[in-house]
């Protein structure tokens, strides 16, 4: 996340050990966490600065992640996956990636967002075609919803697809697409029946190399520097009918069914990132002195830290409940909206206050809190803005 002129020692060697004991996790989860940490230390941390400079991670890390079983944990074993549908593993991976500041990895989108579409909606032929590569890291995935003129309002999407023989002819554009440069297959939301309202959307899988499918620039962002985020363009792209995902005309409903897990994934990152930066700030306040004593000895500082510790602890407790509810199939759209908006707003607030406690050093990019400040800002926007999340919650109350 450093600029091309900035230099710094790796920040991760100074991180406190994250807690692994929790009533939420069992022995298998603790072992998985240890494996993830070892993988990140060897295969990600030494390279992340270079990826940030390049604006994209090297595809080789996806292959290595596939070898370690970090992709498609819930993909059926017959396609090479872990065969275990347990979001606790996803949450652990998200937390550990956050812990080392590896914001360029698109594993969360691949595992938490795209995987359910492929597992639940693919035909047997599609599963055989895509899932083995998905698990091995040979096929990197993305999902394309947002358009230049339509963000959280999915009803405003203008990308269209019309039937022509055995193909769909796709036209339109998408923007802010995570994994957009590296992606080998992209789930595209398109309007297939302009007169059918919510029943007029379908999901089409566009594959790398299809004529008329072009990628725009790798977008320059204020944070998440190592993550490839791109514009995608579709000019009379002929998508075979065999690449229709799910049921024609049910695209909107497929999206609604899968958005809760996406938002839970974002909440998991928010909580993990909040705890990380708070722990680093507590350590900083113990060592940084002002007026002859550590700044942590000042009452205002202690109160600030106490408030943040309390809020993050409550968020951790809520997140654990949310994960268990999701595993049990009881996690609702409204639950996800509450989890997403509150934890991401908390993350934004915690990072801002922690930066303030760092003083001038908090503004320096060699400090983790500065990078976290830049990376956290997107959290309240993507996956549905805070305002949209509150609207969902409000409607559920009948108001």
C-alpha positions as CSV (number, residue, x, y, z in Angstrom):
1,X,0.0,0.0,0.0
2,X,3.0,2.3,0.0
3,X,3.5,4.8,-2.7
4,X,6.4,4.2,-5.1
5,X,8.6,6.6,-3.2
6,X,7.9,5.2,0.3
7,X,9.9,2.6,2.1
8,X,9.3,0.6,5.2
9,X,10.2,-2.6,6.9
10,X,7.5,-5.2,6.7
11,X,4.8,-4.3,9.2
12,X,3.6,-7.8,10.0
13,X,6.6,-8.8,12.1
14,X,5.4,-6.4,14.8
15,X,1.8,-7.7,15.0
16,X,0.5,-9.1,18.2
17,X,-0.6,-12.7,18.2
18,X,-4.3,-12.9,17.4
19,X,-6.4,-14.9,19.9
20,X,-7.4,-18.4,18.7
21,X,-9.4,-19.5,21.7
22,X,-13.1,-19.1,21.3
23,X,-16.2,-21.1,22.0
24,X,-17.0,-20.7,18.3
25,X,-14.0,-22.8,17.1
26,X,-13.1,-26.4,17.4
27,X,-9.7,-28.2,17.2
28,X,-10.0,-28.5,13.4
29,X,-10.5,-24.8,13.1
30,X,-7.5,-24.0,15.3
31,X,-5.4,-26.3,13.1
32,X,-6.8,-24.6,10.0
33,X,-5.9,-21.1,11.4
34,X,-2.3,-22.3,12.0
35,X,-2.0,-23.5,8.5
36,X,-3.4,-20.3,7.1
37,X,-0.9,-18.2,9.1
38,X,2.0,-20.3,7.9
39,X,0.8,-20.0,4.3
40,X,0.4,-16.2,4.5
41,X,3.8,-15.8,6.2
42,X,5.6,-17.8,3.5
43,X,3.6,-17.0,0.3
44,X,2.0,-13.6,0.8
45,X,3.7,-11.3,3.3
46,X,7.1,-11.2,1.5
47,X,5.5,-10.3,-1.8
48,X,2.6,-8.0,-0.9
49,X,4.5,-4.8,-1.2
50,X,5.5,-5.7,-4.7
51,X,1.9,-6.5,-5.6
52,X,0.8,-3.2,-4.2
53,X,3.3,-1.5,-6.4
54,X,2.0,-3.4,-9.4
55,X,-1.6,-3.0,-8.5
56,X,-2.3,-6.7,-8.8
57,X,-1.3,-9.9,-7.1
58,X,0.6,-12.6,-9.0
59,X,-1.5,-15.4,-10.2
60,X,0.9,-17.9,-8.7
61,X,-0.4,-17.2,-5.2
62,X,-3.8,-18.5,-6.3
63,X,-2.2,-21.8,-7.4
64,X,-0.4,-22.1,-4.1
65,X,-3.5,-21.3,-2.2
66,X,-5.3,-24.0,-4.1
67,X,-2.6,-26.5,-3.2
68,X,-3.1,-25.7,0.5
69,X,-6.8,-26.2,0.3
70,X,-7.7,-22.5,0.9
71,X,-10.0,-22.2,-2.1
72,X,-13.4,-23.9,-2.3
73,X,-13.5,-25.3,1.2
74,X,-17.2,-26.0,0.7
75,X,-17.0,-27.3,-2.9
76,X,-18.0,-31.0,-3.0
77,X,-15.1,-33.4,-2.8
78,X,-15.8,-34.9,-6.1
79,X,-14.7,-31.7,-7.7
80,X,-11.6,-31.4,-5.5
81,X,-13.0,-29.2,-2.8
82,X,-13.0,-29.6,1.0
83,X,-16.6,-30.7,1.0
84,X,-17.3,-28.9,4.3
85,X,-20.0,-26.3,4.4
86,X,-18.9,-24.4,7.5
87,X,-18.5,-20.6,7.4
88,X,-16.2,-20.7,10.4
89,X,-13.3,-21.6,8.0
90,X,-14.2,-18.7,5.7
91,X,-14.2,-16.4,8.7
92,X,-10.8,-17.6,9.9
93,X,-9.3,-17.1,6.5
94,X,-10.7,-13.6,6.3
95,X,-9.4,-12.7,9.8
96,X,-5.9,-14.0,9.1
97,X,-5.7,-12.2,5.8
98,X,-6.7,-9.0,7.5
99,X,-4.2,-9.6,10.3
100,X,-1.2,-9.5,7.9
101,X,-2.7,-6.6,5.9
102,X,-2.9,-8.6,2.7
103,X,-5.7,-6.6,1.2
104,X,-4.8,-7.5,-2.3
105,X,-5.9,-11.1,-2.1
106,X,-9.3,-11.7,-3.7
107,X,-9.8,-15.0,-1.9
108,X,-12.8,-13.7,0.0
109,X,-14.7,-12.8,-3.1
110,X,-13.8,-16.2,-4.7
111,X,-14.8,-18.3,-1.7
112,X,-17.5,-16.3,0.1
113,X,-19.3,-14.6,-2.8
114,X,-18.8,-16.6,-6.0
115,X,-18.6,-20.1,-4.6
116,X,-22.3,-20.3,-3.5
117,X,-23.4,-19.4,-7.0
118,X,-21.4,-22.1,-8.6
119,X,-22.1,-24.8,-6.0
120,X,-25.9,-24.1,-5.8
121,X,-26.8,-23.0,-9.4
122,X,-24.4,-24.8,-11.7
123,X,-25.6,-27.8,-13.7
124,X,-23.6,-31.0,-13.4
125,X,-21.9,-30.1,-16.7
126,X,-21.0,-26.6,-15.5
127,X,-19.7,-27.9,-12.2
128,X,-17.4,-30.4,-14.0
129,X,-16.2,-27.6,-16.2
130,X,-15.5,-24.9,-13.7
131,X,-15.2,-26.2,-10.1
132,X,-12.0,-28.2,-10.3
133,X,-10.1,-25.2,-11.7
134,X,-11.9,-23.0,-9.1
135,X,-10.5,-25.2,-6.3
136,X,-7.0,-25.4,-7.7
137,X,-6.7,-21.7,-8.3
138,X,-6.4,-22.1,-12.0
139,X,-9.8,-20.4,-12.6
140,X,-10.0,-17.0,-10.8
141,X,-13.6,-15.7,-10.5
142,X,-15.4,-12.4,-10.3
143,X,-19.0,-11.2,-10.2
144,X,-20.1,-8.2,-12.1
145,X,-23.1,-6.3,-10.8
146,X,-22.2,-2.6,-10.4
147,X,-22.4,-0.4,-13.4
148,X,-21.3,3.2,-14.0
149,X,-24.8,4.4,-13.5
150,X,-26.1,1.9,-11.0
151,X,-24.5,0.8,-7.7
152,X,-26.7,-0.5,-4.9
153,X,-29.8,-0.1,-7.0
154,X,-29.8,-3.4,-8.9
155,X,-33.1,-2.4,-10.6
156,X,-31.2,0.3,-12.4
157,X,-28.8,-2.1,-14.3
158,X,-28.6,-1.4,-18.0
159,X,-26.5,-4.3,-19.3
160,X,-28.6,-6.5,-21.6
161,X,-28.6,-9.9,-23.1
162,X,-30.9,-11.1,-25.9
163,X,-31.3,-14.6,-27.2
164,X,-30.0,-15.4,-30.7
165,X,-30.2,-19.0,-31.5
166,X,-28.3,-21.0,-28.9
167,X,-26.4,-17.9,-27.7
168,X,-27.1,-14.9,-25.6
169,X,-25.7,-11.7,-27.1
170,X,-24.4,-9.5,-24.2
171,X,-24.0,-5.8,-24.3
172,X,-23.1,-3.3,-21.6
173,X,-20.4,-2.4,-19.1
174,X,-19.6,-3.0,-15.4
175,X,-17.2,-1.2,-13.0
176,X,-15.5,-1.6,-9.7
177,X,-15.2,-5.3,-10.3
178,X,-12.9,-7.1,-7.8
179,X,-10.5,-9.6,-9.4
180,X,-11.5,-7.9,-12.7
181,X,-8.1,-8.2,-14.4
182,X,-7.2,-11.7,-13.1
183,X,-10.7,-13.2,-13.5
184,X,-11.0,-16.2,-15.9
185,X,-14.8,-16.4,-15.5
186,X,-17.2,-13.6,-14.5
187,X,-20.8,-14.0,-13.4
188,X,-22.5,-11.1,-15.2
189,X,-25.9,-9.7,-14.1
190,X,-27.8,-8.8,-17.3
191,X,-31.3,-7.7,-18.1
192,X,-32.8,-10.4,-20.3
193,X,-36.4,-9.2,-20.3
194,X,-36.8,-5.4,-20.1
195,X,-40.5,-5.7,-19.5
196,X,-40.4,-8.2,-16.6
197,X,-39.1,-6.0,-13.8
198,X,-37.4,-8.0,-11.1
199,X,-38.0,-11.2,-13.1
200,X,-36.2,-9.8,-16.1
201,X,-32.6,-10.4,-14.9
202,X,-30.4,-13.5,-15.5
203,X,-26.9,-14.5,-14.7
204,X,-24.5,-15.3,-17.5
205,X,-21.0,-16.7,-17.0
206,X,-18.5,-14.9,-19.3
207,X,-15.2,-16.6,-19.9
208,X,-11.8,-15.1,-20.6
209,X,-11.2,-14.8,-24.3
210,X,-14.8,-14.6,-25.5
211,X,-14.9,-12.2,-28.5
212,X,-16.2,-8.8,-27.5
213,X,-15.3,-9.2,-23.8
214,X,-12.7,-6.5,-22.9
215,X,-11.2,-5.3,-19.7
216,X,-10.7,-1.6,-19.1
217,X,-8.1,-0.1,-16.9
218,X,-7.1,-1.4,-13.5
219,X,-8.7,1.3,-11.5
220,X,-6.6,3.6,-9.2
221,X,-8.1,3.5,-5.7
222,X,-7.2,5.3,-2.5
223,X,-6.8,1.9,-0.7
224,X,-6.6,-1.8,-1.5
225,X,-3.7,-1.0,-3.7
226,X,-2.7,-4.6,-4.5
227,X,-6.2,-5.7,-5.4
228,X,-7.1,-5.6,-9.1
229,X,-10.4,-3.7,-9.5
230,X,-11.4,-3.2,-13.1
231,X,-13.9,-1.9,-15.7
232,X,-15.4,-4.6,-17.9
233,X,-17.0,-4.1,-21.3
234,X,-19.2,-6.4,-23.3
235,X,-19.7,-5.6,-27.0
236,X,-22.0,-8.2,-28.7
237,X,-20.4,-11.0,-26.6
238,X,-21.9,-14.3,-27.7
239,X,-22.4,-16.3,-24.5
240,X,-23.5,-19.9,-25.1
241,X,-26.8,-20.9,-23.5
242,X,-24.7,-23.5,-21.6
243,X,-23.3,-20.6,-19.7
244,X,-26.6,-19.5,-18.2
245,X,-26.3,-19.8,-14.5
246,X,-29.4,-20.8,-12.6
247,X,-32.8,-20.1,-14.0
248,X,-33.5,-17.6,-16.7
249,X,-35.3,-14.6,-15.3
250,X,-34.4,-15.5,-11.7
251,X,-31.1,-13.6,-11.5
252,X,-32.4,-11.0,-9.1
253,X,-33.6,-13.7,-6.7
254,X,-30.4,-15.6,-7.0
255,X,-28.6,-12.4,-6.0
256,X,-30.9,-11.8,-3.0
257,X,-30.3,-15.4,-1.8
258,X,-26.5,-15.0,-1.8
259,X,-26.1,-11.5,-0.6
260,X,-26.3,-12.4,3.1
261,X,-23.2,-14.5,3.0
262,X,-21.4,-11.8,1.1
263,X,-22.3,-9.2,3.7
264,X,-21.4,-11.6,6.6
265,X,-18.0,-12.0,4.9
266,X,-17.5,-8.2,4.9
267,X,-18.5,-8.1,8.5
268,X,-16.0,-10.7,9.4
269,X,-13.2,-8.6,7.8
270,X,-14.4,-5.5,9.6
271,X,-14.4,-7.1,13.0
272,X,-11.0,-8.7,12.5
273,X,-9.5,-5.5,11.1
274,X,-10.9,-3.5,14.0
275,X,-9.4,-5.8,16.6
276,X,-6.0,-5.8,14.9
277,X,-5.7,-2.0,14.7
278,X,-6.9,-1.6,18.2
279,X,-4.4,-4.1,19.6
280,X,-1.6,-2.4,17.7
281,X,-2.8,1.0,19.0
282,X,-2.8,-0.3,22.6
283,X,0.8,-1.4,22.2
284,X,1.7,2.0,20.7
285,X,0.1,3.9,23.5
286,X,2.2,1.9,26.0
287,X,5.4,2.8,24.4
288,X,4.9,6.3,23.0
289,X,5.6,9.0,25.5
290,X,4.4,12.6,25.8
291,X,5.1,15.0,28.7
292,X,7.3,12.4,30.3
293,X,5.0,9.4,30.4
294,X,3.3,6.9,28.0
295,X,0.3,8.4,26.4
296,X,-1.7,5.4,27.5
297,X,-1.4,6.8,31.1
298,X,-3.6,9.8,30.2
299,X,-7.2,9.4,31.2
300,X,-8.5,10.5,27.8
301,X,-6.4,7.8,26.0
302,X,-7.5,5.1,28.5
303,X,-11.2,6.1,28.0
304,X,-10.8,6.0,24.2
305,X,-9.2,2.6,24.3
306,X,-11.8,1.3,26.8
307,X,-14.6,2.4,24.5
308,X,-13.1,0.9,21.4
309,X,-12.3,-2.4,23.2
310,X,-15.8,-2.6,24.5
311,X,-17.4,-2.0,21.1
312,X,-15.1,-4.4,19.3
313,X,-15.7,-7.1,21.9
314,X,-19.5,-6.7,21.4
315,X,-19.0,-6.9,17.7
316,X,-17.0,-10.1,18.0
317,X,-19.8,-11.6,20.1
318,X,-22.4,-10.6,17.6
319,X,-20.3,-11.9,14.7
320,X,-19.9,-15.3,16.4
321,X,-23.7,-15.6,16.8
322,X,-24.2,-14.5,13.1
323,X,-21.8,-17.2,11.9
324,X,-23.6,-19.9,13.9
325,X,-26.9,-18.7,12.6
326,X,-25.6,-18.7,9.1
327,X,-24.3,-22.2,9.4
328,X,-27.7,-23.3,10.8
329,X,-29.5,-21.7,7.8
330,X,-31.3,-19.0,9.9
331,X,-29.3,-16.0,8.9
332,X,-31.7,-13.6,7.2
333,X,-31.3,-10.7,4.8
334,X,-32.1,-8.3,7.7
335,X,-29.6,-10.0,10.0
336,X,-26.9,-9.6,7.3
337,X,-27.8,-5.9,6.8
338,X,-27.4,-5.2,10.5
339,X,-24.1,-7.0,10.7
340,X,-22.7,-5.4,7.6
341,X,-23.5,-1.8,8.3
342,X,-22.8,-1.8,12.1
343,X,-19.4,-3.6,11.9
344,X,-18.1,-1.6,8.9
345,X,-19.1,1.7,10.5
346,X,-17.4,0.5,13.7
347,X,-14.3,-0.4,11.7
348,X,-14.2,3.0,10.1
349,X,-14.7,4.7,13.5
350,X,-12.0,2.6,15.3
351,X,-9.4,3.1,12.6
352,X,-10.0,6.8,12.6
353,X,-9.7,7.1,16.4
354,X,-6.6,4.9,16.4
355,X,-5.0,7.0,13.8
356,X,-5.6,10.1,16.0
357,X,-4.0,8.4,18.9
358,X,-0.9,7.7,16.8
359,X,-0.6,11.5,16.2
360,X,1.6,12.4,13.2
361,X,3.0,8.9,12.9
362,X,-0.5,7.7,12.1
363,X,-0.4,9.7,8.9
364,X,2.7,7.9,7.7
365,X,2.1,5.0,5.3
366,X,4.8,2.9,7.0
367,X,2.5,2.5,10.0
368,X,-0.3,-0.1,9.7
369,X,-2.9,2.3,11.0
370,X,-2.4,4.6,8.0
371,X,-2.9,1.7,5.6
372,X,-5.9,0.5,7.5
373,X,-7.4,4.0,7.2
374,X,-7.2,3.9,3.4
375,X,-8.3,0.3,3.1
376,X,-11.3,0.5,5.5
377,X,-13.1,3.3,3.7
378,X,-14.6,1.0,1.1
379,X,-16.1,-1.2,3.7
380,X,-19.2,0.9,4.2
381,X,-19.8,1.2,0.4
382,X,-19.3,-2.1,-1.3
383,X,-21.6,-5.1,-0.7
384,X,-24.4,-2.5,-0.2
385,X,-23.9,0.9,1.3
386,X,-24.7,1.7,4.9
387,X,-27.7,3.7,3.8
388,X,-29.1,0.7,1.8
389,X,-28.5,-1.6,4.8
390,X,-30.5,0.6,7.1
391,X,-33.3,0.8,4.5
392,X,-33.4,-3.0,4.5
393,X,-33.6,-3.1,8.3
394,X,-36.1,-0.4,8.5
395,X,-38.4,-2.1,6.0
396,X,-38.2,-5.3,8.1
397,X,-39.7,-3.3,10.9
398,X,-42.7,-2.3,8.8
399,X,-41.8,1.3,8.7
